[in-house]
Amino acid sequence: TMLQALVTLLSTVTHNQRLIDEMAQRHEALEGWLNQTEFLYKFSSRLTAVTSLQGIVNIVVDLVKEFGGISRLTLVHFIYGETSNTLESVEVIANWHAPDSIAPLAVGERYVWSKFPLIGTVFGKEEVIHEDIQALPNLIKPLEMYCQKHKTHAFAALPLWSGGRQAGSLILEGEAVHAFSSKERSTYRS
């Protein structure tokens, strides 16, 4: 009958529309993935051409500026004991700050692991990302004092690995609350 044919036709059209919508979503996801892959390829190509630590930081700064919200960046290197695999200290090896922001930790500053309890909190094996670190209820006192002195709200500590060993961390700080987007988090993890 005509009614059954109409119902079958509507059912087919609805099913096909769902398939088209699903394909469009997959296409959009694939396009996003390809864009991020291209971006990371260009970013890594620039990194391989750099000959200094400050040059690396400058490239990362370009990336950070695309997202906004970050006013300071510090690159720290982990120093392990000669005879043991124990972390002894961290050293600031490069930095950057926006012209109107408070300067980051100075290049060459060294912090002995055993004397600074905040080091373990900040420079762990897992990434630490907070849109407002000062709003954390259990912030340890030395880190709280640092954040207040440097007006740090947005905060990310991203571990850097080399050969299965943590080589250091990249610290991103913002003087205002900053909601790190999922794209931003994904890019920083890469």
Disulfide bonds with the S-S distance in Angstrom:
none
